[in-house]
Amino acid sequence: MRPNKARAPTSCQGTRFSLGEDEQRNIAKEERSKLISEALQKMKGKIPEIASSHVSSRVLQTCVKYCSETERDAVFEELKPHFLNFACNTYAVHLVKKMLDNASKKQLAEFILNLHGHVASLLRHMVGSVEGFSLATHDFCGSTNSRKGIVDHSIIHRVLIEYFSIADKSSAAEVIQQLSGPLLVRIIHTRDGSRIGMLCVKHGSAKERKKIVKGMKGYVGKIAHDQYGSLVLSYLVSTVDDTKLITKTVIRELQTMLKELVLDKNGRRPLLQLLHPNFSRYFSPDDTAAFNLSIPSLNAKSELEVKSGTYPSKDEKSSDEDNSTKATVVGANESASSENVHFIEGGKKDPSLRRRELLVDNCLAENLIDVCIENAAELLRSNFGKEVLYEVATGGADGILHPVLDGKLNSLHEAIASLAAEPKSEESGEEHVLENFHSSRTIRKLIIDSPTFATTLWMKALKGNCGLWAQGHSSKVICAYLESSYAKINKLANEELRPLIDSGILRKPENKQPGKEG
């Protein structure tokens, strides 16, 4: 027979019956306090042993939750010499966490002192690593009001992103709640910080998303110009279903600086995301992987709801806000190639409808076309601006700008064709748009992808003048008519270009696509 151990657990089990049975849960506050005081008195001197027990540790956790501050301080003092061991104990770690949730600044400092010098070993321990990150996050969240500068440090962002990968549901949700609002703006300027921002948007409630968006008011331009902040804005416009809020706070501010944004490497990205979502030319595999990050514990909740058929009630979620249930979980340090990443939509509104409401219905697209018309020459020659102009001139992915804005698009095509129709001049200090490296390639792509533009350009600028442009970068422009997949466009130029090819002046395109009718 096994030797008898201390009788404390037995006593506690009796107390557990008194505290835990259904008929005892609704006891008066005074009666509960009396029972807790009696239980703690019985546990005195044996608390470390009880804390490590699978059964009786739960009784102690309940007592700590409802006891007085004086009684909690007494428990803390008894546990203090054992904190390092308890941080790695499967059962005691939960009690430690409860103690930390209600700890004073002095007690928190004492706990950190106990773990000092043992961080490396804790991080390698399955249980200890969770508690280590929990403590770091607890300290971080508890200090946001008094030490806001702490969130500017990238090391804090790394801790948080790692913490999200191991946090339980309630802990992760608590951090999201703490961060949602103006505080998040201070975080999204780093790689990890931007990922935290996107995770908060993805897993946050409708109320928290609203706080995040409103917290950006007045800073949208600055965020858009930032390498990582621009990713968060791109994610926002692809995720949040409350398009009225996004329009009022984000789109309106972007509209005041469109030309500046179009010419900026980062600033153009939210615009390109609306014009051509998730295109690998504008977003790297690492960017797309960041869009697909999920918090495992919260993502698992969504998947469980889908499998069981249980969803939050109308009171628990907004009609236009719902976390994605098709998310791909990607680790904090993980990247992904463009071939195996599928962008996660965070709301339940149809993505094309959300995109139309943000891009077309609020005049953003119309304003963009005006900017492209007024600055066509500059944008065509710009390494960054040319891509926005191309997306606008072709009508955006899936033809989102057609047919509502066809009249404005025709005006843009005319503006580009007018530039191409300008005479070739050696005296001018600026290269002709058909000879400039950037503009010639953009015009070539437009000819291939937009038969409407190709026709306008041919009739206004190239017909009868192809011999002038048969050398250099401009030769690629006129050859594009033979590369077009539209038979109608091939036919436009074939008669004039064929003699130039036969004489060797112009090189025939090698990969001509089969012509389409129309």
Disulfide bonds with the S-S distance in Angstrom:
none
